[in-house]
């Protein structure tokens, strides 16, 4: 069995230009050598175990077949290997027995020129004809020698391998693996797509030589030897006909789009075609096993299987057929797995089975169904796999790499990663370094990728997509643009989009009547772009807050419904927050009306739960609106009265329901009016005559800190907000506790009220007006654990592992000169509090303006990287990454890469 506890290997390729620069790299004190050394040092520091070193046959034996015996021909390779070992890195030599870098003429690495001439001078005409791959037009290929010429060519391969073995046997302990470049680009496949150009438009097969046709007929005769029905059939005559290969090429060229209904004859052909390739790989492994024996027994051997083939005729399946990788056309998963088990068994039928590791190239790009079957077959046969990014893939495409990591980490058969290439490490914090850092952290995490901790990067969607339309009407173009932008963000590393699910939009017409159509379409577009979803169940109105460009009230029927159902409610004003100035707010139902409105909140949550149950795998978190702007706070600094940045805001406890609750609170706590008078030195004759204090007087001369009566009011004010948060959260968690939703986190947002913190006349007053902190006699501009108390009060201890706190203003710095702001201090205090309580913490920028400057991004990175810090961030808002300035998107990509 494969050892799942063994550290996964991390390998990195030499630069693509390595062979061309080999002589320079092996010299001391040259600019290229200096860069090379820095790359190796950086690779080692990022957890790389070994460097893949391409061995060019053309370099070692430029003039004839005996060059590998000469030590001088290995001198440059020896120097490079010594440099790698000196930096603590092992080396993976990769022998190329076919051409590489076919798409870049400046890097093209061909077979030795002498090979073709020498062989042609010593072979018969029939043997010469088998030497090259030949297409249906009689055109041959310079890319590789034909696998049907293996008996003629393998002795020359053996000389090359033996030369390396003899000259580097003293370093075998530093060479854990040897890879065999069995075909074009070092991959086990046929040359394809036009043979000469390897271009995307010309479909051909490289098996029209006399030797290939004779081999096929021998294959059919062997099949017929055990199948008497085949011998006497018309099918046998068809298989043995002279124009059979042309028939199969024509079949391939005219395959139907759905690839259904392959002929029996074609399946015989494909089986032979694939088996021939596998046997070629087997012969190379057997040869390497023979050469690298004795002290080399600990060195594993391998081949590279490509899964990233470009489509032919818009079909990945056709590409796999032409390349020789597919054993059968259009087989189901079980048959594909069985086919690959047979192929792997044939490939490893020898003493080399226990020392073989296969490189799987392009797993990040492949979309063909053959891939899972191949992996499953390798798993069953205990074949270690090394996954490798293809040459074409963009490493900064986080979407593809997230898929790659998920596949690797969920399979015990994967033994590590190979990354292309060292040139990615020229920049200290480039994408290559980020990938290696990510791999390094996952070395011992096999099978645990989903639990591996990483920073989350999310973006807030528009309040509604129709705001992008000047007519404020949603049309198809808005959805198209939305999908395009999602693709860009996903590739940049954003994993989820937060969207407000407006209560008034969904249940706005009648209670219990829900219209999810807009969000159904949104979920469809998210899923199509592999983007996850963070729905915000928004029980507040849209509009009235900073940068709001969309208006949506909470359901208007709600006010009348509550008045109708509860005779004790005298007016709508009873249900609203009323500030110290007497102004009511319609943005969110007052927490003092929770007994009336909470059932409606929970009914909406239940409807959401049931409607989106089938999409739960797409949901990263469900966020619950707790107040204005979706935040747990009072509307103390909103536009409906004079509470505004950067003043202290206005208290919001002057509604009839609030005043009655204040009296009830005092009566319950003190029991008798005499006890209350004794405590505060007052002369009240009854609880009912106690009036709500004048707010302005509470904040004069810091009475809110030093006056026991002022503190009593403000403690009650804070406790009511905390209880509101706890009640709503507890109700939602109970509804989302079934098996489908149990593992979905539930989030709430706490705003960063960062101003007036250091005001010498009324420190922390804005936070108090918003209800966030509990006042105490020692309150000042320093942290005294106020947010620890807030989190503990809101989140039940048994649910700490499931709840996510979101906190705003991560992009801001301290500005005592501007509203006595201590934003950065506040961000740090919340991080410390969340860590102490043991709850996950996400951040958010308060305003979009700072996305257009470097300072804001630096602040957000500090919050993400401090210890303790934030587990991720949600960025406001999507359109800010797609306007005229490129800076926000560039900075987002950079931040994601540094945070991997």
LINDA-V265639 format. One record per backbone hydrogen bond with DSSP energy under -1.0 kcal/mol. NH is the residue of the N-H (numbers start at 0). CO is the residue of the C=O. Records with the same first field share a line. If there is no record, write none. Layout:
NH = CO  CO
//
This chain:
3 = 1
5 = 2
7 = 442
8 = 414
10 = 416
11 = 49
12 = 418
13 = 51
17 = 14
20 = 16
24 = 20
25 = 21
26 = 23
33 = 29
34 = 30
35 = 31
36 = 32
37 = 33
38 = 34
39 = 35
40 = 36
41 = 37
42 = 38
43 = 39
44 = 40
45 = 41
46 = 43
47 = 42
48 = 9
49 = 9
50 = 89
51 = 11
52 = 91
54 = 93
59 = 55
60 = 56
66 = 63
68 = 65
69 = 66
72 = 69
73 = 70
74 = 71
77 = 73
78 = 74
79 = 75
80 = 76
81 = 77
82 = 78
83 = 79
84 = 80
85 = 81
87 = 84
88 = 83
89 = 48
90 = 173
91 = 50
93 = 52
94 = 178
95 = 54
96 = 180
98 = 142
99 = 108
103 = 100
106 = 103
108 = 99
116 = 112
117 = 113
118 = 114
119 = 115
120 = 116
127 = 123
128 = 124
130 = 127
134 = 138
137 = 134
145 = 130
148 = 145
149 = 146
151 = 148
152 = 148
153 = 149
155 = 152
156 = 152
157 = 153
158 = 154
159 = 155
160 = 156
161 = 157
162 = 158
163 = 159
164 = 160
165 = 161
166 = 162
167 = 163
170 = 167
171 = 168
173 = 170
174 = 171
177 = 299
178 = 92
179 = 301
180 = 94
181 = 179
184 = 98
185 = 182
186 = 183
187 = 303
188 = 186
189 = 322
195 = 193
207 = 133
212 = 208
213 = 209
214 = 210
215 = 211
216 = 212
217 = 213
218 = 214
219 = 215
220 = 216
221 = 217
222 = 218
223 = 219
224 = 220
230 = 226
231 = 227
232 = 229
236 = 232
237 = 233
238 = 234
239 = 235
240 = 237
243 = 240
246 = 242
247 = 243
248 = 244
249 = 245
250 = 246
251 = 247
252 = 248
253 = 249
254 = 251
258 = 255
266 = 262
267 = 263
268 = 264
269 = 265
270 = 266
271 = 267
272 = 268
273 = 269
274 = 270
275 = 271
276 = 272
277 = 273
278 = 274
279 = 275
280 = 276
281 = 277
282 = 278
283 = 279
284 = 280
285 = 281
286 = 282
287 = 283
288 = 284
289 = 285
290 = 286
291 = 287
292 = 290
295 = 292
296 = 293
298 = 295
299 = 175
300 = 354
301 = 177
304 = 358
306 = 360
311 = 314
318 = 314
319 = 315
320 = 316
321 = 317
322 = 318
324 = 319
325 = 319
335 = 331
336 = 332
337 = 333
338 = 334
339 = 335
340 = 336
341 = 337
342 = 338
343 = 339
344 = 340
345 = 341
346 = 342
347 = 343
348 = 345
349 = 347
352 = 349
354 = 351
355 = 352
356 = 300
357 = 383
358 = 302
359 = 385
360 = 304
361 = 387
364 = 361
365 = 361
370 = 367
373 = 369
374 = 370
375 = 371
376 = 372
377 = 373
378 = 374
379 = 375
380 = 376
381 = 378
382 = 377
384 = 412
385 = 357
386 = 415
387 = 359
388 = 417
396 = 393
397 = 395  490
400 = 396
401 = 397
402 = 398
403 = 399
404 = 400
405 = 401
406 = 402
407 = 403
408 = 404
409 = 405
410 = 407
413 = 410
414 = 384
416 = 8
417 = 386
418 = 10
421 = 12
423 = 420
424 = 421
425 = 422
429 = 426
433 = 429
434 = 430
435 = 431
436 = 432
437 = 433
438 = 434
439 = 435
440 = 436
441 = 437
442 = 439
444 = 441
446 = 408
447 = 444
451 = 448
455 = 870
457 = 872
458 = 495
459 = 874
460 = 497
466 = 463
467 = 464
468 = 465
471 = 468
478 = 474
479 = 475
480 = 476
481 = 477
482 = 478
483 = 479
484 = 480
485 = 481
486 = 482
487 = 483
488 = 484
489 = 485
490 = 486
491 = 487
492 = 489
493 = 488
494 = 456
496 = 531
497 = 458
498 = 533
500 = 535
502 = 537
505 = 501
506 = 502
512 = 509
514 = 505
519 = 515
520 = 516
521 = 517
522 = 518
523 = 519
524 = 520
525 = 521
526 = 522
527 = 523
529 = 526
530 = 525
531 = 494
532 = 617
533 = 496
535 = 498
536 = 622
537 = 500  535
540 = 586
541 = 551
547 = 544
551 = 541
557 = 554
560 = 556
561 = 557
562 = 558
563 = 559
564 = 560
565 = 561
568 = 565
573 = 570
574 = 571
578 = 582
579 = 650
581 = 578
584 = 576
589 = 574
592 = 589
593 = 590
595 = 592
596 = 592
597 = 593
599 = 596
600 = 596
601 = 597
602 = 598
603 = 599
604 = 600
605 = 601
606 = 602
607 = 603
608 = 604
609 = 605
610 = 606
611 = 607
614 = 611
615 = 612
617 = 614
618 = 615
619 = 532
621 = 744
622 = 534
623 = 746
624 = 536
629 = 626
630 = 627
631 = 748
632 = 630
633 = 769
635 = 633
640 = 637
646 = 643
649 = 635
653 = 577
658 = 654
659 = 655
660 = 656
661 = 657
662 = 658
663 = 659
664 = 660
665 = 661
666 = 662
667 = 663
668 = 664
669 = 665
670 = 666
671 = 669
675 = 671
676 = 672
677 = 673
678 = 674
679 = 675
680 = 676
689 = 686
697 = 693
698 = 694
702 = 699
703 = 697
704 = 701
705 = 701
706 = 702
710 = 706
711 = 707
712 = 708
713 = 709
714 = 710
715 = 711
716 = 712
717 = 713
718 = 714
719 = 715
720 = 716
721 = 717
722 = 718
723 = 719
724 = 720
725 = 721
726 = 722
727 = 723
728 = 724
729 = 725
730 = 726
731 = 727
732 = 728
733 = 729
734 = 730
735 = 731
741 = 737
743 = 740
745 = 801
746 = 621
747 = 803
749 = 805
752 = 750
753 = 751
755 = 818
757 = 819
763 = 755
764 = 761
767 = 763
768 = 764
769 = 765
770 = 767
771 = 766
778 = 775
788 = 784
789 = 785
790 = 786
791 = 787
792 = 788
793 = 789
794 = 790
798 = 795
799 = 796
801 = 798
802 = 798
803 = 745
804 = 839
805 = 747
806 = 841
807 = 749
809 = 843
811 = 808
814 = 820
817 = 814
820 = 814
821 = 753
825 = 821
826 = 822
827 = 823
828 = 824
829 = 825
830 = 826
831 = 827
832 = 828
833 = 829
834 = 830
835 = 831
836 = 832
837 = 833
838 = 833
841 = 804
842 = 871
843 = 806
844 = 873
850 = 847
851 = 848
852 = 849
856 = 852
857 = 853
858 = 854
859 = 855
860 = 856
861 = 857
862 = 858
863 = 859
864 = 860
865 = 861
869 = 862
870 = 840
872 = 455
873 = 842
874 = 457
877 = 459
879 = 876
880 = 877
881 = 878
889 = 885
890 = 886
891 = 887
892 = 888
893 = 889
894 = 890
895 = 891
896 = 892
897 = 893
898 = 894
//
